[in-house]
Amino acid sequence: MKRLLCIIIIFVECLGIFAIARHLASVKSMKVAVDNEIPEGIQLTTCREITNEWPDNSIVVPAGTKVIPVLLSSDLINFEYQDPDSDSYELIMAVPEDFVEQNLITQILDEYRINADKVREPIIQRGIIKGIVFGICWLTIGGVLTAVLLRKQKTGVLLIGHILMTVSIYAIAVFVII
């Protein structure tokens, strides 16, 4: 019974080590910058009036205006706009729904997601491999230590060791996730 309980505890610890490595790889992959390439010569047409207000002025882009996007994301499109009353260009923020070319925006964003997945996938795979390697190492080390302590009838030391290891792994997991 003791042996089975120890085996279960070691597997739970290995699972925790794997989960931490997988999560860290996922977070690291999301921090990798992936360019959202906007194809050359793309123009978008506003389907409604867009208003950007700042404390010192406001700019209104009329419906039907053709603009060239500078930044395109799933929830924001930035473009430069020259107000007819001014010589300067202003950076205007809009949402994708403000434009007629919904299919084109969706296509560009889909291509971006595919490219981002290609960049991020190897990082996550390396994290999974590290998690497996660290888990196997702990399975080996923990298994040997457990077997030695069981043979010497040191179940109290064994129990305290596994409790400390399990608490440490899951405390690290909680700290990493938060």
Buried (B, 14 or more C-beta within 10 A) or exposed (E): EEEEEBBEBBEBBBEBBBBBBBBBBBEBBEEEEBEBEBEEEBEBEBBBEBEBEEEEEEBEBEEEBEBEBEEBEEEEBBBEBEBEEEEEEBEBEBEBEBBBBEEBBEEBBEEBEEBBEEEBEEBBEBBBEBBBEBBEEBBEEBBEBBEEBBEEEEEEEBBEBBEEBBEEBBEBBEEEEE
